[in-house]
């Protein structure tokens, strides 16, 4: 089994060797081969080396500028064919017909160069109006350049094809294509610089034929167009050709490339003026030089402004990156609510707080994010913030509950700015952080401040608040009543069985008192063995029924202590029925007085006072 020989790798070293070979051939042709029929024949291998390099760019490097390199290969092939046809014509074989064929091949070659240049400008993009504008600029510049040289001549001799068509076209290609590629920041490469060198060498070599004087016959200019082929070989053969025509990675890079292309296009105007002045003389030279200087200064300022813009964009991008990092790592959530009340922006911290990404909240009604119980309070806070003319006033702080993605709620501490009108912001800026643990701790502190630590009943302070509210709301149809309960001989239990047993007894008493009243009634421990009950709506009959029921429930034996000792206790109960206009202090004092009266009657009894200060039967 045989294998086909492998092709040499298309490396950078191979590209330099290939270009070096082309440079040697160019120098030999221009210095060794005399001018005559054999000179164009000797140029044919050089053009074929360029075609081979273009094939490498397409086949091995797979450059995205497929159309450009194909057109360039066609142009080089046409130049090779033109040189091959020129050889017998110079030898006197059919000089007329072969001269016409040669001119046609040269025109085809220059047209192929223009097509390749257009493909470089457009690149692999589709439906890009900016690239279309650049293409139109290239075609207009090429046409004007040809017109500047040819002028009003109707005859087009063979020499004029190079000086009147070839040189202007190559100049336009150099300015609009090669200059931006070589100067594009961050995308400069061996291929782009070699392409620029090829254009410069070509223009410099042919420009001497447009200038009168000794420069026209200068032997140093003769090899320059041929050396341009060597530079072109390097551009197409080098691996960096893959990057030519690639889409810019950033918008800033694309904008910079556009600015460079615009600047290169501006150079065409003074170039055209100089070309026109060559044929007309006079003040055209002065105008051409002045126009070139003026355009150069404008381009220098344009480049400086471009650099300043890039620095400003870089600083802005760095600032935005810093801000994004701060927002992503901040515990606080920052939101922007527009004038319609919808969320326009939500910082990334909201996901750790509420369980959803920021995008899920954008566009939602801001008030709906709050718990329904707190939505009216949030609306009031927004209204209180109002409009902030200076951006530094109208700030409202509030604590609300917001809905979590899991279905529960989280307490947040929210700061709502006054309504602001700034660039990019029209509405409210809201900053909030989670304070669920703090709110739970505060609730626990409030509960402890109002609750008896042993029994869990309300303490004296909370009972007095509830009693004051009940008496303030009392009317002709509502009569609150108070029962004051004191456990009989509780001190004996503490002294004989210990305080632990006494605490168990108090817990049993609290449970029986709570079980003996309605859910809307209030049971509290005032301290020690004293309890109080508030009957929200009572009359003499209910007051007596509750008192009797409590006495019966408290007589039941209670097991206390580790030895399960059974204790039987009783209580003395004093009750008082309130009336309209009776204060909480008065009602509680009457019930306390009635309780002491029950103590004096022998304990395990109750004394109840009616609305008229008389004892109920």
QUIZIJO-V771000 format. One record per pair of residues at least 4 apart in sequence whose C-alpha atoms are under 6 Angstrom apart, sorted by the first residue. I is the first residue (numbers start at 0). J is the second residue. D is the distance in whole Angstrom. If there is no record, write none. Layout:
# QUIZIJO-V771000
i: [I/I]
j: [J/J]
d: [D/D]
This chain:
# QUIZIJO-V771000
i: [11/14/14/14/15/18/18/18/21/22/22/25/25/26/27/28/29/32/34/36/36/36/39/39/40/40/40/43/46/46/49/50/52/52/52/53/53/53/54/55/56/56/56/56/57/57/60/62/64/66/67/67/67/70/70/71/71/74/74/74/77/77/77/81/81/87/88/88/88/88/93/94/117/118/121/122/141/141/144/144/145/145/145/146/147/147/148/149/159/160/161/161/162/172/173/173/174/174/175/175/175/177/179/179/179/180/181/181/181/183/183/189/190/190/190/193/193/194/194/197/197/197/199/200/200/200/200/201/201/202/204/204/204/207/207/208/232/233/247/247/262/267/269/269/269/272/273/276/276/276/283/286/290/291/308/309/312/319/325/327/331/331/332/332/332/332/332/333/333/333/334/334/334/334/335/335/335/335/336/336/336/336/336/336/337/337/337/337/338/340/340/341/341/341/341/342/342/342/342/343/344/345/347/349/350/350/350/353/353/354/368/369/369/369/369/370/370/370/373/384/384/384/384/385/385/386/386/387/387/387/387/387/390/393/394/394/394/395/395/396/396/397/398/398/398/399/399/400/400/400/401/401/402/403/403/409/410/410/410/411/411/411/412/412/413/413/414/414/415/416/416/418/418/419/419/420/420/446/449/449/449/450/450/450/450/451/451/451/451/454/456/457/457/458/458/458/459/463/466/467/470/473/473/474/477/478/478/478/478/479/479/479/479/479/480/480/480/480/480/481/481/481/481/482/482/482/482/483/483/483/483/483/484/484/484/484/484/485/485/485/485/486/486/487/487/492/493/493/493/496/500/500/520/520/520/521/521/522/522/523/523/524/525/525/537/553/554/554/556/556/556/557/557/558/558/558/559/559/569/570/571/571/571/571/571/571/572/572/573/573/573/573/573/573/574/574/575/575/575/575/576/576/577/584/593/597/597/597/597/598/607/607/608/608/608/608/609/609/609]
j: [237/233/236/237/19/229/232/233/229/226/229/225/226/30/31/32/222/38/38/86/89/90/82/86/82/83/86/79/75/79/232/72/232/235/236/68/72/235/58/59/60/62/235/236/61/62/241/241/244/118/115/118/119/111/115/112/115/108/111/112/81/104/108/101/104/92/92/93/94/97/97/98/134/122/130/244/168/171/167/271/163/164/167/150/274/275/163/163/163/164/165/166/166/176/177/198/178/263/260/263/264/195/183/259/260/191/187/191/192/187/256/193/234/239/240/230/234/231/234/227/230/231/203/204/223/224/227/224/227/206/220/223/224/214/215/215/236/237/252/253/298/271/287/290/291/287/287/280/283/284/287/290/294/295/312/313/316/323/329/347/431/432/346/348/349/430/431/346/429/430/344/345/428/429/343/344/427/428/340/341/342/343/426/427/341/343/425/426/426/364/365/362/363/364/365/361/362/363/365/361/361/357/357/353/354/355/356/403/404/404/401/374/400/401/402/400/401/402/399/393/394/395/417/417/418/417/418/392/393/417/418/419/419/417/415/416/417/414/415/413/414/413/411/412/413/410/411/408/409/410/408/409/408/407/408/435/433/434/435/432/433/434/431/432/430/431/429/430/429/427/428/426/427/425/426/424/425/450/457/458/461/455/456/457/458/455/456/457/458/506/523/461/523/523/524/525/525/467/583/583/583/477/579/579/536/536/537/577/578/534/535/536/537/577/533/534/575/576/577/532/533/574/575/531/532/573/574/531/572/573/590/591/529/530/531/571/572/528/529/570/571/528/570/569/570/496/497/498/501/500/559/560/533/534/535/532/533/531/532/530/531/530/529/530/541/569/568/569/565/566/567/565/566/563/564/565/563/564/603/603/597/598/602/603/604/605/594/605/590/593/594/605/606/607/590/607/589/590/607/608/609/610/610/588/606/602/604/605/606/602/614/615/612/613/614/615/613/614/615]
d: [5/6/5/5/6/5/5/5/5/6/5/5/6/6/5/5/5/6/6/5/5/6/5/6/6/6/6/5/6/6/5/5/5/6/5/6/6/6/6/5/5/6/5/6/5/6/6/4/6/6/4/5/6/5/5/6/6/4/5/6/6/6/5/5/5/5/5/6/4/6/6/6/6/6/5/5/5/6/5/6/6/5/6/5/6/5/5/6/5/5/4/6/5/5/5/5/5/5/6/5/6/5/6/5/6/6/5/5/5/6/6/6/4/6/5/5/5/6/6/4/5/6/6/6/5/6/5/4/6/6/5/5/5/6/5/5/6/6/6/5/6/6/6/5/5/5/5/5/4/6/6/6/6/6/6/6/6/6/6/5/6/5/6/5/6/6/5/5/6/5/5/4/6/5/5/5/6/5/6/5/5/5/6/5/6/6/6/4/5/6/6/5/5/4/5/5/5/6/6/5/6/5/6/6/5/5/5/5/6/5/6/6/6/4/6/5/5/6/6/5/6/6/5/5/6/5/4/6/6/4/5/6/6/4/6/5/6/6/5/6/4/5/6/5/6/6/6/6/5/4/5/5/5/5/5/6/6/5/5/5/4/5/5/5/6/4/6/5/5/6/5/5/5/6/6/6/5/6/6/6/5/6/6/4/5/5/5/6/5/6/5/6/5/6/5/6/5/6/6/5/6/5/6/5/6/5/6/5/6/6/5/5/6/5/6/5/6/4/5/6/5/6/6/6/5/6/4/5/6/5/6/6/6/5/6/6/5/6/5/5/5/6/4/5/5/6/5/5/5/6/5/5/6/5/6/6/5/6/5/6/5/4/6/5/6/6/6/5/6/5/5/5/5/5/5/4/5/5/5/5/6/6/5/5/5/6/5/4/5/4/4/6/5/6/5/4/6/5/6/5/5/5/6/6/5/6/6/5/5/5/6/5/6/5/4/6/6/6/6]
